[in-house]
Amino acid sequence: MKKLTILVFALLSVAVQADTIEMKVYGLVCGFCAQGIDKTLRKNPATADVLVSLEHKLVAVSTREGQDIPDAELTKALTDSGYDVKGITRTKRTLDAIRAEIRQEPK
């Protein structure tokens, strides 16, 4: 029974881990910018969560399990909104981990 519980927990933890797309974005200057980007990216049905950091020029999107958002689509959404995408990286880091890392950095 104990082995079955461990197996179920392991499978569930893999299932809830979504991929994260991290983008370096220039042109972010205010909270209104952050809200606009958040709202725009959440319209995509593959988006699970969004993080926008003005200080780090970072926009991160976690995708729903088994779904993806093409780089070209992300770039178009951001450039159409007036921002400049300098790089896109796909990672396994969660948005919670990124948030924690940002909070720990010295000001």
Secondary structure, 3 states (H helix, E strand, C coil): CHHHHHHHHHHHHHHHCCCEEEEEEECCCCHHHHHHHHHHHHCCCCEEEEEEECCCCEEEEEECCCCCCCHHHHHHHHHHCCCEEEEEEEECCCHHHHHHHHHHCCC
